[in-house]
Amino acid sequence: MQKIDYEGKVWVLNYNNPEPLLNHAIHMLERHGVKREDMEITETPTAKVGAIVVEIWPYELVIGRVRTTRNDSFISGTEFLIELKLDEDGNYIDYL
C-alpha cells in the first residue's frame, strides 16, 4: 500500500459530499498514513507549494501536490489515486 508523504496539513476538498463518502475518504486517507488531526476538510484551501491536496470523487481520491499558486488559486499535479469500492448494496467497503 502506498503511503502519502506529507508535512503539515493535508487539504481534503469537500464539496457537499454525502457523509458516508466523506467518512470513507477520511478512513482511506488514514489507511494511507495521514493522521486525522493533520487533515483540513474544506471547500477553499489555502494550500502552499508542496502541500498535499485530496479531491474526493465518488469512486476515487485524487492525491495531488501543489506545484504553484496564483491569486489564492493553486495548480497541482496528481501523485496517485486511491480507488474507493462499493459492495453490491452501494456501501463503501474497506478492501485494504
Rosetta blueprint (number, residue, H / E / L):
1 M L
2 Q L
3 K L
4 I L
5 D L
6 Y L
7 E L
8 G L
9 K L
10 V E
11 W E
12 V E
13 L E
14 N L
15 Y L
16 N L
17 N L
18 P L
19 E H
20 P H
21 L H
22 L H
23 N H
24 H H
25 A H
26 I H
27 H H
28 M H
29 L H
30 E H
31 R H
32 H L
33 G L
34 V L
35 K L
36 R H
37 E H
38 D H
39 M E
40 E E
41 I E
42 T E
43 E L
44 T L
45 P L
46 T L
47 A L
48 K L
49 V L
50 G L
51 A L
52 I E
53 V E
54 V E
55 E E
56 I E
57 W E
58 P L
59 Y L
60 E E
61 L E
62 V E
63 I E
64 G E
65 R E
66 V E
67 R E
68 T E
69 T E
70 R E
71 N L
72 D L
73 S E
74 F E
75 I E
76 S E
77 G E
78 T E
79 E E
80 F E
81 L E
82 I E
83 E E
84 L L
85 K E
86 L E
87 D L
88 E L
89 D L
90 G L
91 N L
92 Y E
93 I E
94 D L
95 Y L
96 L L
